[in-house]
Structure formats: C-alpha cells, structure tokens
C-alpha cells in the first residue's frame, strides 16, 4: 500500500503533512531532509508528522528542510487545523496550541511569549528588549521565544536588508545555542508591519507564523504599534492579537494544494 501525504501551504510557507495517527511512520532527520529536497524529493520548507497524543487531540512534529526537528510552526499549525476540521488542541514541542478552523484558514492560540534571556535561549545575560549586539546594520534587536526562538530588528525598510547574507550569520552565531529565527520588520502604518524572515534550518521564507507573532509582540512592547497588528509577509498577511500577560492569537490563511502517494522507504 502506498504511503499518503498532503501538500499544503500557509501564505507560501509550504509543508508535506503526513498523518501517522493510525499507521506509524518512522521519521529521521535524514529522511525528513530527503523528502524536503525540492529536486530529488517532494519539496517543502517543513515536514509535518501527525501522531496520536495522550494529552491533546493530536501531536504535531515539525522537521525543517535541513532535517532538524523544531518546536513550533505557526503556518503549519493553521494548515493542520484545517485538516482536523474542528476546534482542537495540538501538542507540540513548544507547548499546547488551541486551533479553530475558519473560512479559508484558521485561528491559533499560542502560549504567552517568553522574554528571559535564559529561555530564549541566549548564551549570556542581556536585555532582550534592546540587545547590545549588532551584525552590520542590524542592531538593537529584540529577542522573544514564542515556542521557538526569534530575534527581531526594526529597520527603515525591510526589503533593503541583505537578509540572505545576514540571516545565516545571525542564525548560527554562538550567542544563540539553539540557533535562532531572524526577523527584519519596518512600519507600514499605525498598526501594520512589513516583515521578512530568515528561518533557521530553512532560509528565506514566504511567510513565518511564529515570526509574525514574535515581531508583533516585540513591536507592541516597544510602543511601535497596538494590537491587533497586521503583519505583511511576502506571501500575504497575518493578524496578530496580544496583550501583556495573555497568550498570542494568530489568524490567517491555510491552503491544501494536493494529495499524493509515495513510498517513504525510498527516502532512506
């Protein structure tokens, strides 16, 4: 019997989703990397594996294109919500997420953001609201953990930043022992931000849901915008709502592209 998968995307951030709740699928970093390969595999930014959960409706495991397993992915969570088709709780390495499908997408309730340096994590103590470090023109970043680690830089024009060069440098800097997602954002109105993201283990993406959440939180903390915030990514817009001491709520589109069949054994 052929192994089945669903190809999906959230604003262009694309996924191979494997439902292993009934028939288990063995997944290793090497296999995930091979499946994600856009020339020799199926191709995706992340591979999503759905498994049974003893504490939620489903367990979601997330493998980046480089094969590394990570804690959270907001765009993938919206996609999984549409597959489930009803309000649900999803277990992830980054915590429990509540989801509600909506017309053309979903709403996701994440946990409260974390700002302590040791929980980002950073390699040394520092003010995570205004970090005293710089990489060329990117300086005074803000660090936020929203289930996975992010650094956010507010710049005059997000599109002008050479993120393809600076992103991998910052991602792998020793300051970030678990690497980091790199966000550059610019104001585009009183409650709207333009955002580009270098995602750890993936690279430049059309959209990053957790990046949008982290950026909105950092911008609200800095007094740049008020909730709700529209985050404009290359692939489209996300709406983020957050208040201090509360969980983050993200709303946006999710798209099912096609169903496919293959043999996972061919991917090592």
C-alpha positions as CSV (number, residue, x, y, z in Angstrom):
1,X,0.0,0.0,0.0
2,X,1.3,3.4,-1.0
3,X,2.1,6.0,1.7
4,X,0.0,9.1,1.5
5,X,0.7,12.8,2.2
6,X,-0.9,16.2,1.8
7,X,0.9,19.1,0.3
8,X,-0.2,22.4,2.0
9,X,1.0,26.0,2.4
10,X,0.3,28.9,4.7
11,X,1.0,32.1,2.7
12,X,3.6,30.3,0.6
13,X,5.4,28.6,3.5
14,X,4.9,25.0,2.3
15,X,4.6,21.7,4.0
16,X,4.4,18.0,3.4
17,X,1.9,16.8,6.0
18,X,1.9,13.1,6.9
19,X,-1.0,11.7,9.0
20,X,0.6,8.9,11.1
21,X,-2.2,8.7,13.7
22,X,-3.3,5.3,12.5
23,X,-0.3,3.8,10.7
24,X,3.0,4.9,12.3
25,X,5.7,6.4,10.1
26,X,9.3,6.3,11.1
27,X,10.9,9.7,10.7
28,X,14.6,10.6,11.0
29,X,16.4,13.8,10.2
30,X,17.9,12.2,7.1
31,X,14.5,11.1,5.8
32,X,12.9,14.4,6.5
33,X,15.8,16.2,4.7
34,X,15.4,13.9,1.7
35,X,11.6,14.4,1.5
36,X,12.0,18.2,1.7
37,X,14.6,18.3,-1.1
38,X,13.0,20.2,-4.0
39,X,14.9,18.5,-6.7
40,X,15.0,14.9,-5.6
41,X,12.2,14.7,-3.0
42,X,8.7,16.1,-2.7
43,X,9.9,19.5,-1.7
44,X,8.8,21.7,1.3
45,X,10.0,24.2,3.9
46,X,8.9,21.8,6.7
47,X,7.7,18.2,7.0
48,X,4.8,17.8,9.4
49,X,4.2,14.5,11.1
50,X,0.9,14.0,12.9
51,X,0.8,11.3,15.7
52,X,-1.5,10.2,18.5
53,X,-1.4,12.2,21.7
54,X,-2.3,11.3,25.2
55,X,-2.8,14.9,26.3
56,X,-4.3,16.6,23.2
57,X,-6.3,15.8,20.0
58,X,-3.1,15.3,18.0
59,X,0.6,15.5,18.4
60,X,2.4,17.6,15.7
61,X,6.1,17.1,15.0
62,X,7.9,19.6,12.8
63,X,11.1,18.9,10.8
64,X,12.8,21.8,9.0
65,X,14.2,21.3,5.5
66,X,17.6,20.5,6.9
67,X,16.1,17.6,8.8
68,X,16.2,19.2,12.3
69,X,13.2,18.8,14.5
70,X,11.9,22.1,15.9
71,X,9.4,23.2,18.5
72,X,6.8,25.3,16.7
73,X,5.5,26.5,13.3
74,X,2.5,28.8,13.2
75,X,1.7,28.4,9.5
76,X,1.8,24.6,9.7
77,X,-0.5,24.8,12.8
78,X,-3.1,26.6,10.7
79,X,-2.8,24.0,8.0
80,X,-3.2,21.2,10.4
81,X,-6.2,22.9,11.9
82,X,-7.9,22.9,8.5
83,X,-7.2,19.2,8.1
84,X,-8.7,18.4,11.5
85,X,-11.7,20.5,10.5
86,X,-12.9,21.4,14.1
87,X,-11.7,23.2,17.2
88,X,-8.8,21.2,18.7
89,X,-5.8,21.1,20.9
90,X,-2.4,20.3,19.2
91,X,0.6,19.1,21.2
92,X,4.0,20.4,20.0
93,X,7.5,20.5,21.5
94,X,6.8,24.2,22.0
95,X,3.6,23.6,24.1
96,X,-0.1,23.1,23.6
97,X,-1.8,25.1,20.8
98,X,-5.6,25.7,20.5
99,X,-6.9,26.0,17.0
100,X,-10.2,26.9,15.4
101,X,-10.7,26.4,11.6
102,X,-12.1,29.4,9.8
103,X,-13.2,30.1,6.3
104,X,-10.0,29.7,4.2
105,X,-7.7,29.3,7.2
106,X,-7.6,29.1,11.0
107,X,-7.1,30.9,14.3
108,X,-4.3,29.7,16.5
109,X,-3.9,30.5,20.2
110,X,-0.3,30.1,21.2
111,X,1.1,30.4,24.8
112,X,2.4,33.6,26.3
113,X,5.7,34.9,24.9
114,X,8.8,34.5,26.9
115,X,11.5,37.2,27.3
116,X,14.0,35.9,29.8
117,X,17.4,35.6,28.2
118,X,18.0,32.0,29.5
119,X,14.7,30.9,28.0
120,X,15.2,32.4,24.5
121,X,17.9,30.9,25.0
122,X,20.9,33.2,24.8
123,X,24.5,32.2,25.7
124,X,24.8,35.1,28.2
125,X,22.6,37.5,30.2
126,X,21.4,40.7,28.4
127,X,18.4,42.9,28.0
128,X,16.2,41.0,25.4
129,X,14.1,44.2,24.7
130,X,17.2,46.1,23.4
131,X,20.1,43.7,22.8
132,X,23.6,45.4,22.9
133,X,24.8,43.4,19.9
134,X,25.0,44.1,16.1
135,X,25.6,42.4,12.8
136,X,26.5,45.1,10.3
137,X,23.4,47.4,10.0
138,X,21.2,45.1,12.1
139,X,21.5,46.3,15.7
140,X,19.4,46.7,18.9
141,X,17.4,43.6,18.2
142,X,14.7,42.2,20.5
143,X,14.6,38.5,21.4
144,X,11.3,36.6,22.0
145,X,10.5,33.0,22.4
146,X,7.0,32.0,21.1
147,X,7.6,28.3,21.3
148,X,10.8,28.8,19.3
149,X,13.5,31.4,19.4
150,X,13.3,34.7,17.4
151,X,15.4,37.9,17.1
152,X,13.6,40.9,15.6
153,X,15.2,44.0,14.1
154,X,13.1,47.1,13.3
155,X,14.6,48.8,10.3
156,X,13.5,51.7,8.0
157,X,12.9,49.3,5.0
158,X,12.8,45.6,5.5
159,X,13.2,44.9,1.8
160,X,16.5,46.7,1.7
161,X,18.2,44.4,4.2
162,X,20.5,41.7,2.7
163,X,18.8,39.0,4.8
164,X,20.1,36.2,2.6
165,X,23.6,37.1,3.8
166,X,23.0,38.3,7.3
167,X,20.3,35.7,8.2
168,X,22.6,32.6,8.2
169,X,25.3,34.6,10.1
170,X,22.9,35.5,12.9
171,X,21.2,32.1,12.9
172,X,24.4,30.3,13.7
173,X,26.0,33.0,15.9
174,X,27.3,31.4,19.2
175,X,25.1,33.9,21.1
176,X,22.2,31.5,20.2
177,X,23.0,28.0,21.4
178,X,19.8,26.6,19.7
179,X,20.2,28.8,16.7
180,X,17.6,31.5,16.0
181,X,15.0,32.7,13.5
182,X,15.9,36.2,12.2
183,X,13.2,38.8,11.5
184,X,13.5,42.2,9.9
185,X,10.5,44.5,10.1
186,X,9.5,48.0,9.1
187,X,6.5,50.1,9.9
188,X,3.9,50.3,7.2
189,X,1.1,52.2,9.0
190,X,-0.1,52.7,12.6
191,X,-0.9,49.0,13.1
192,X,0.8,47.3,10.2
193,X,4.4,46.0,9.7
194,X,6.3,44.7,6.7
195,X,8.2,41.5,7.7
196,X,10.9,39.3,6.1
197,X,12.1,36.2,7.9
198,X,15.2,34.0,7.7
199,X,14.0,30.8,9.3
200,X,16.6,28.5,11.0
201,X,17.1,25.3,9.1
202,X,15.1,26.6,6.1
203,X,16.3,30.0,4.9
204,X,14.3,32.9,3.5
205,X,10.6,32.0,3.5
206,X,7.4,33.5,2.0
207,X,5.9,33.5,5.5
208,X,6.6,32.6,9.1
209,X,3.7,32.4,11.5
210,X,5.8,32.3,14.7
211,X,8.0,35.1,13.3
212,X,4.9,37.2,12.7
213,X,3.8,36.6,16.3
214,X,7.3,37.4,17.8
215,X,7.5,40.5,15.7
216,X,4.1,41.8,16.7
217,X,4.9,41.1,20.4
218,X,8.2,43.0,20.1
219,X,6.6,45.9,18.3
220,X,3.8,46.2,20.9
221,X,6.3,46.0,23.7
222,X,8.3,48.8,22.1
223,X,5.2,51.0,21.6
224,X,5.5,51.0,17.8
225,X,2.0,49.6,17.3
226,X,-1.1,48.5,19.1
227,X,-3.0,45.2,19.0
228,X,-4.3,43.9,16.7
229,X,-1.4,44.1,14.3
230,X,-1.4,43.2,10.6
231,X,1.9,41.5,9.6
232,X,2.5,41.8,5.9
233,X,4.8,39.0,4.7
234,X,5.9,38.3,1.1
235,X,3.2,35.5,0.9
236,X,0.4,37.5,2.4
237,X,-1.0,39.0,5.7
238,X,-1.4,37.6,9.2
239,X,-3.4,39.2,12.0
240,X,-1.8,39.0,15.5
241,X,-3.5,39.9,18.7
242,X,-1.7,40.1,22.0
243,X,-1.7,41.9,25.4
244,X,0.8,41.7,28.2
245,X,0.2,38.6,30.3
246,X,-2.0,37.0,27.7
247,X,-1.5,34.3,25.0
248,X,-0.8,35.3,21.4
249,X,-3.7,34.8,18.9
250,X,-2.8,34.5,15.2
251,X,-5.3,34.4,12.3
252,X,-4.5,33.7,8.6
253,X,-5.0,31.6,5.6
254,X,-4.1,27.9,5.0
255,X,-4.3,26.1,1.7
256,X,-4.5,22.5,0.7
257,X,-2.6,22.1,-2.6
258,X,-2.8,18.4,-3.4
259,X,-2.9,14.8,-2.1
260,X,0.0,12.4,-3.1
261,X,1.2,8.9,-2.7
262,X,4.8,7.6,-2.4
263,X,6.9,5.1,-0.6
264,X,8.7,6.5,2.4
265,X,11.3,3.7,2.2
266,X,12.8,5.3,-0.9
267,X,13.9,8.3,1.2
268,X,16.3,6.3,3.3
